[in-house]
């Protein structure tokens, strides 16, 4: 009987680099889908439907990025440059999103472009990882490896959501505690952001600005996971000579 995660996987540095990238890409893949609509509702006072519509640039460009990576790989089997490109798109898009002004007014049009950039990078990265999986492990491990690739992405998403939620709640409790809000008001806001609408207009602005800064903090953490792709990509290469780099681990 074979283990679910064979120990020999740990001896394949190329494959372990891929799994780490799958975990890292799971963070923006999941966190943005959850947090951006929440931000649109709590900061910009949009309905759930309007918030979902404004997520479309990210959601539509992710599969397009995956398709693009597959088309490029069909013409030129060079996974490392494609993975670097995907990580770069993620990093640029997330940095731009994280540095958006903490405004409670209308959503800047540029934010939709930043969503598209990040989504395109996520799609490129995961599409490439899935494509090169069959050539990165032994044939007997193909089914296990494919499942592990998906599982690591889901695990990364769960870790990202946990960290993001902890940061958000901690920041809100520190900056909305009395005298800004009463203990009862704060507990109600933590349970449902719809409670913000029951506050006086001036207090609503204060609370929404705090939420905006908290969501920017979340995005900065997600940006760190995107930057972690590059060390993971380096695990897929090794130094042969002073001037030569080549891929290792693929079979």
VENNORWO-V326537 format. One record per residue. N is the residue number from 0. SS is DSSP state (H for helix, E for strand, L for the rest). OMEGA is omega in whole degrees, 0 to 359 (* if undefined). Layout:
# VENNORWO-V326537
{{N/SS/OMEGA} {N/SS/OMEGA}}
This chain:
# VENNORWO-V326537
{{0/L/181} {1/L/176} {2/L/180} {3/L/178} {4/L/185} {5/L/181} {6/H/180} {7/H/175} {8/H/183} {9/H/179} {10/H/180} {11/L/185} {12/H/178} {13/H/182} {14/H/179} {15/H/174} {16/H/178} {17/H/180} {18/H/177} {19/H/178} {20/H/177} {21/H/177} {22/H/181} {23/H/181} {24/H/177} {25/H/181} {26/H/177} {27/H/180} {28/H/184} {29/H/187} {30/H/181} {31/H/180} {32/H/181} {33/H/190} {34/H/181} {35/H/176} {36/H/177} {37/H/179} {38/H/181} {39/H/181} {40/H/186} {41/H/182} {42/L/185} {43/L/174} {44/L/177} {45/L/175} {46/L/180} {47/H/179} {48/H/179} {49/H/179} {50/H/178} {51/H/179} {52/H/182} {53/L/174} {54/L/186} {55/H/178} {56/H/178} {57/H/185} {58/H/182} {59/H/182} {60/H/178} {61/H/177} {62/H/177} {63/H/176} {64/H/178} {65/H/178} {66/H/180} {67/H/180} {68/H/179} {69/H/179} {70/H/179} {71/H/182} {72/H/177} {73/H/182} {74/H/182} {75/L/183} {76/L/179} {77/L/187} {78/H/185} {79/H/176} {80/H/179} {81/H/178} {82/H/177} {83/H/178} {84/H/179} {85/H/179} {86/H/180} {87/H/177} {88/H/178} {89/H/185} {90/H/181} {91/H/181} {92/H/182} {93/H/177} {94/H/179} {95/H/178} {96/H/183} {97/H/182} {98/L/175} {99/L/179} {100/L/179} {101/L/185} {102/L/178} {103/L/181} {104/L/180} {105/L/182} {106/L/178} {107/L/181} {108/L/181} {109/H/182} {110/H/178} {111/H/175} {112/H/178} {113/H/175} {114/H/182} {115/H/179} {116/H/180} {117/H/180} {118/H/179} {119/H/178} {120/H/177} {121/H/180} {122/H/179} {123/H/184} {124/H/185} {125/H/177} {126/H/179} {127/H/180} {128/H/180} {129/H/183} {130/H/186} {131/H/180} {132/L/182} {133/L/180} {134/L/185} {135/L/180} {136/L/175} {137/L/183} {138/H/180} {139/H/182} {140/H/188} {141/H/181} {142/H/179} {143/H/181} {144/H/179} {145/H/177} {146/H/180} {147/H/180} {148/H/179} {149/H/183} {150/H/180} {151/H/176} {152/H/179} {153/H/178} {154/H/177} {155/H/178} {156/H/180} {157/H/178} {158/H/180} {159/H/179} {160/H/179} {161/H/180} {162/H/181} {163/H/180} {164/H/179} {165/H/179} {166/H/182} {167/H/182} {168/H/180} {169/H/181} {170/H/180} {171/H/181} {172/H/180} {173/H/189} {174/H/177} {175/L/179} {176/L/180} {177/L/15} {178/L/181} {179/L/175} {180/L/172} {181/L/180} {182/H/179} {183/H/179} {184/H/181} {185/H/180} {186/H/178} {187/H/179} {188/H/180} {189/H/178} {190/H/182} {191/L/179} {192/H/176} {193/H/179} {194/H/180} {195/H/183} {196/H/179} {197/H/182} {198/L/173} {199/L/185} {200/H/181} {201/H/179} {202/H/176} {203/H/181} {204/H/180} {205/H/182} {206/H/181} {207/H/177} {208/H/177} {209/H/177} {210/H/181} {211/H/179} {212/H/180} {213/H/179} {214/H/175} {215/H/177} {216/H/176} {217/H/182} {218/H/177} {219/H/177} {220/H/178} {221/H/178} {222/H/177} {223/H/177} {224/H/177} {225/H/178} {226/H/180} {227/L/177} {228/H/188} {229/H/172} {230/H/178} {231/H/177} {232/H/179} {233/H/176} {234/L/182} {235/L/177} {236/E/174} {237/E/182} {238/E/179} {239/L/176} {240/L/181} {241/L/187} {242/L/186} {243/L/174} {244/E/175} {245/E/180} {246/E/177} {247/L/169} {248/L/181} {249/L/178} {250/L/*}}
